[in-house]
């Protein structure tokens, strides 16, 4: 069965420091991966998806099929990056269902 | 602006009551709507997937008679928690998806059963 693992519940970094939020997945098919972000008191929203290969708000994520990882990175953290981040896996041919990781709370301190 | 409207945002009711939660797609026709449940400090768990005009597909372990889903139009889906009990207290979130669109999420509904 498919699974998404985010090993860190909380990640605390200082402003200006690099950030890496880890995500590993297990899936026998061809995965499509996403990062969603939830800012305080706001709805869950799409941050980026691996097929777009884009940088959003300075964040990037590369799919590494060998390591089955999709880590989210940003070279210099900003205070407004503090939020809850969820990694999600979409099953191909699975009715577009998403399987979410347990989420990582990112806290950027001054 | 918001793509998905979910209502109500918070409801408190007595045990045994049935509660209806609405999810509306504001900007596009939602071919598929999803209902999730989230317990405190835990991830979103998919409950069911609904396509307009057809019966919802429930995930394993989700009681379809307990959580009634109606997707009568391309812009509206409802989740009714029937005869709610305290263990049904949770955060319920809907998401919508149109053709070639990623999922857009609602603000969620916090359900508290006394």
Boltz contact constraints between the chains, C-beta under 6 A:
constraints:
  - contact:
      token1: [A, 43]
      token2: [B, 105]
      max_distance: 6.0
  - contact:
      token1: [A, 43]
      token2: [B, 107]
      max_distance: 6.0
  - contact:
      token1: [A, 44]
      token2: [B, 105]
      max_distance: 6.0
  - contact:
      token1: [A, 46]
      token2: [B, 102]
      max_distance: 6.0
  - contact:
      token1: [A, 95]
      token2: [B, 49]
      max_distance: 6.0
  - contact:
      token1: [A, 96]
      token2: [B, 97]
      max_distance: 6.0
  - contact:
      token1: [A, 97]
      token2: [B, 46]
      max_distance: 6.0
  - contact:
      token1: [A, 100]
      token2: [B, 43]
      max_distance: 6.0
  - contact:
      token1: [A, 100]
      token2: [B, 44]
      max_distance: 6.0
  - contact:
      token1: [A, 102]
      token2: [B, 43]
      max_distance: 6.0
  - contact:
      token1: [A, 103]
      token2: [B, 43]
      max_distance: 6.0
